[in-house]
Amino acid sequence: MDRKGIDIAYISRGRRRFSTGSAPTSAADGAPGERRRGENGRRPARPAARMATLPMQDPDAAITELERVVGEYEFKAVEMGTAIGEEELAEPRFRPVLRRLQELKVVVFAHPNTQGSGGRLDCYYLTNLIGNPLDTTIMVGKLMFSGALDELRDLRILLAHGGGFLPYQIGRFEHGHAVRPDTSAVTRSKPLDMFRNFYFDALTHSPQATRHLLAMVGSERVVIGTDSPFDMGEEQPVQHLDAVPGLSAKEREDVSYRTAATLFGEVVTD
């Protein structure tokens, strides 16, 4: 954290730990004491809070586990894959879990876990370079056009890797919804309106791409992301942020601290 210039971290599991193909077990990512707090001026000294994972292959068990980690350990976020095994998060059987997350005001951090479909992507690390942002974009498209978000207006979903291709292609979603009967058959909500359900990390590997992201969603929806300890992580996330063209003092404060503190229910200080 010192090396990256990070004072406060929310730590999520690697995608291989989702275990959606296994029998459900107690899946809280962190025992008592995992939420460490201290004082160091206006902010805690090197605190790191973990996100929980849920046995999503069994929605009833997932709700039970969600209520346990919130009630016993005060978790404020869960991490889940952009797909649940071979199933889509937008499918109706997962709707009760998403509703309970909304009711408990728990943030969902969605991270790609299928890494593309192989085939044409099975070379040059394209399963990650293209597959990961594609997985995120597919998940969002299905949540939007299936009508799932119509009843989940207050569910907060944080998207990894700058939101995949979504911030760049949301206009295509909007146009398709206006002209295609299949995209509007279930939901009348416009994609740009549903776009407001989402938060984004700034892990784009390009200051210009992060500038576009900020222009599309506002700094109140963007947080720093690191993807540590993987090779696609950002070693200097603060320097990356400072390289964004035309970054204002407010945008920097929002992305580097205020948005995450507000999103995860921490006390925001000036």
VEXLODREN-124823 format. One record per residue (C-alpha): residue number from 0; residue in one letter; x, y, z. Coordinates in steps of 0.001 Angstrom, whole numbers, plus 500000, padded with zeros to 6 digits. Example, Ala and Ser with C-alpha at 12.3 -4.5 7.8 and 13.67 -1.06 7.14 Angstrom:
REM VEXLODREN-124823
  pos  code       u       v       w
    0     A  512300  495500  507800
    1     S  513670  498940  507140
END
This chain:
REM VEXLODREN-124823
  pos  code       u       v       w
    0     M  500000  500000  500000
    1     D  502885  502363  500764
    2     R  504471  501595  497404
    3     K  501239  502386  495582
    4     G  500460  505493  497645
    5     I  497272  503929  499088
    6     D  496081  504771  502615
    7     I  492830  502767  502736
    8     A  491975  499589  500824
    9     Y  488959  497389  500234
   10     I  490359  493954  499433
   11     S  488559  491495  497173
   12     R  489297  487853  496424
   13     G  490825  486547  493239
   14     R  488209  485238  490813
   15     R  489352  481610  491245
   16     R  488018  481737  494815
   17     F  484378  482270  493781
   18     S  483843  478462  493761
   19     T  480423  478666  492134
   20     G  480846  475084  490913
   21     S  481236  473699  494433
   22     A  478741  472821  497122
   23     P  477784  475908  499172
   24     T  479798  476577  502313
   25     S  480235  479533  504624
   26     A  482053  481891  502292
   27     A  482788  485049  504264
   28     D  486124  486402  503137
   29     G  487338  487379  506559
   30     A  486922  486324  510156
   31     P  486535  488604  513201
   32     G  489278  491172  513123
   33     E  489513  491337  509335
   34     R  488095  494866  509423
   35     R  491043  496613  511005
   36     R  490784  500172  512153
   37     G  493224  502637  513590
   38     E  493869  506346  513755
   39     N  496371  508301  511712
   40     G  495305  511905  511527
   41     R  491963  512189  509772
   42     R  492093  508669  508338
   43     P  492692  505216  509851
   44     A  496268  503909  509787
   45     R  496569  501431  506933
   46     P  493093  499920  507302
   47     A  492013  497184  504933
   48     A  488433  495940  504844
   49     R  487569  492774  502958
   50     M  484651  492047  500709
   51     A  482603  488908  501317
   52     T  481820  486275  498705
   53     L  478527  484427  498545
   54     P  477587  480873  497448
   55     M  475614  482216  494509
   56     Q  475015  478735  493061
   57     D  472422  478403  495879
   58     P  470479  481687  496156
   59     D  468875  480775  499492
   60     A  472277  479967  500978
   61     A  473649  483172  499471
   62     I  471003  485253  501263
   63     T  471703  483460  504538
   64     E  475427  484094  504191
   65     L  474852  487713  503189
   66     E  472757  488373  506275
   67     R  475391  486674  508437
   68     V  478372  488666  507193
   69     V  476457  491927  507427
   70     G  474980  491170  510845
   71     E  478039  489644  512496
   72     Y  480926  491387  510754
   73     E  479383  494569  509310
   74     F  480529  493831  505777
   75     K  479598  496616  503388
   76     A  480479  494962  500090
   77     V  480479  491607  498363
   78     E  482388  490478  495316
   79     M  480874  488220  492696
   80     G  481663  487132  489189
   81     T  480086  488666  486119
   82     A  478516  485236  485594
   83     I  477517  482526  488072
   84     G  479143  479459  486596
   85     E  477349  478965  483284
   86     E  474407  481131  484367
   87     E  473838  484867  484023
   88     L  473442  487163  487014
   89     A  470382  488628  485278
   90     E  468472  485335  485500
   91     P  465351  485490  487693
   92     R  466597  482917  490216
   93     F  469296  485345  491389
   94     R  466863  488253  491760
   95     P  466109  487578  495472
   96     V  469826  487827  496275
   97     L  470138  491110  494400
   98     R  467018  492471  496105
   99     R  468417  491579  499538
  100     L  471725  493241  498659
  101     Q  469778  496356  497742
  102     E  467758  496256  500966
  103     L  470891  495911  503092
  104     K  472643  498665  501104
  105     V  475554  496340  500338
  106     V  477762  497215  497369
  107     V  478341  494568  494678
  108     F  481827  494504  493162
  109     A  481479  492610  489875
  110     H  484677  491119  488499
  111     P  485005  489073  485280
  112     N  485339  485360  485940
  113     T  484796  483556  482645
  114     Q  487681  485193  480734
  115     G  486024  485093  477362
  116     S  484974  481977  475530
  117     G  488288  480761  474146
  118     G  488295  480130  470406
  119     R  489447  483326  468713
  120     L  490535  484750  472087
  121     D  492729  481785  472941
  122     C  496027  483503  472082
  123     Y  498073  486554  472991
  124     Y  496333  486779  476407
  125     L  493202  488011  474623
  126     T  491023  486054  477055
  127     N  492080  488738  479544
  128     L  492741  491772  477348
  129     I  489436  491447  475479
  130     G  487614  488741  477441
  131     N  487578  490512  480805
  132     P  486085  493817  479639
  133     L  483753  491858  477346
  134     D  482459  489756  480260
  135     T  481643  492908  482201
  136     T  479859  494472  479252
  137     I  477792  491321  478632
  138     M  476729  491194  482289
  139     V  475602  494822  482234
  140     G  473767  494434  478938
  141     K  471800  491473  480239
  142     L  470996  493197  483532
  143     M  469708  496184  481573
  144     F  467699  494533  478797
  145     S  466274  491715  480950
  146     G  464414  494207  483141
  147     A  466387  493193  486239
  148     L  467443  496761  486969
  149     D  463848  498012  486759
  150     E  463255  496608  490242
  151     L  466787  497264  491502
  152     R  467003  501028  491110
  153     D  469025  501447  494297
  154     L  471405  498510  493877
  155     R  474972  499804  493647
  156     I  477270  497803  491381
  157     L  480969  498601  491088
  158     L  482515  497491  487793
  159     A  486173  496502  487425
  160     H  488589  497648  484706
  161     G  486893  500952  484006
  162     G  483561  499238  483340
  163     G  484783  497162  480417
  164     F  483542  498494  477078
  165     L  480387  499981  478615
  166     P  481404  503670  478976
  167     Y  482562  503725  475369
  168     Q  479567  501835  473930
  169     I  476645  503001  476103
  170     G  475447  505111  473165
  171     R  475153  501927  471104
  172     F  473042  500378  473859
  173     E  470832  503482  473878
  174     H  470402  503498  470109
  175     G  469681  499767  469993
  176     H  467038  500122  472698
  177     A  465330  502836  470639
  178     V  465262  500988  467313
  179     R  465215  497263  468143
  180     P  462028  495608  469474
  181     D  463944  492796  471189
  182     T  465974  495181  473366
  183     S  462854  496976  474603
  184     A  460533  493970  474848
  185     V  461070  493507  478598
  186     T  462198  496918  479815
  187     R  461133  500393  478808
  188     S  463934  501936  480873
  189     K  466608  503626  478819
  190     P  470166  502294  479078
  191     L  471493  505764  479894
  192     D  469136  505941  482859
  193     M  470165  502471  484067
  194     F  473800  503482  483562
  195     R  473416  505411  486829
  196     N  473250  502142  488808
  197     F  476934  501614  488231
  198     Y  480203  502739  489722
  199     F  483552  502236  488025
  200     D  487164  501823  488967
  201     A  489750  503915  487140
  202     L  491852  500932  486062
  203     T  491935  501749  482352
  204     H  495738  501815  481839
  205     S  495260  505036  479897
  206     P  494908  508572  481288
  207     Q  492901  509542  478198
  208     A  490513  506609  478716
  209     T  490054  507620  482349
  210     R  489308  511168  481169
  211     H  486552  509780  478940
  212     L  485195  507691  481819
  213     L  485023  510759  484059
  214     A  483289  512726  481317
  215     M  480690  509981  480881
  216     V  479847  509166  484500
  217     G  481272  511934  486696
  218     S  483937  511684  489375
  219     E  481263  510823  491948
  220     R  481054  507387  490285
  221     V  484747  506559  489931
  222     V  487202  505040  492422
  223     I  490834  503974  492270
  224     G  491442  500328  491346
  225     T  494717  498418  491524
  226     D  494154  494772  490441
  227     S  497012  493768  492721
  228     P  498954  491494  492732
  229     F  498307  490484  489126
  230     D  500356  491428  486082
  231     M  497502  493530  484703
  232     G  497434  495611  487881
  233     E  498372  499262  488167
  234     E  501590  499751  490135
  235     Q  501187  503520  490437
  236     P  497434  504233  490555
  237     V  497815  507709  492035
  238     Q  500341  508722  489387
  239     H  497981  507337  486734
  240     L  495193  509507  488134
  241     D  497403  512594  488221
  242     A  498230  512057  484527
  243     V  494565  512376  483483
  244     P  494244  515426  481219
  245     G  492422  518363  482777
  246     L  491878  516636  486123
  247     S  490311  519088  488557
  248     A  491000  519196  492286
  249     K  487438  517979  492942
  250     E  487789  515067  490542
  251     R  491061  514041  492131
  252     E  489584  514173  495638
  253     D  486509  512228  494535
  254     V  488374  509439  492750
  255     S  491198  509126  495255
  256     Y  489017  509152  498377
  257     R  485560  510685  498589
  258     T  483656  508437  496158
  259     A  484913  505208  497748
  260     A  484322  506513  501273
  261     T  480749  507462  500393
  262     L  480086  504257  498445
  263     F  481268  501993  501281
  264     G  479576  503989  504030
  265     E  482699  505361  505670
  266     V  482754  508694  507447
  267     V  483774  511307  504887
  268     T  486090  513963  506288
  269     D  487414  517158  504746
END
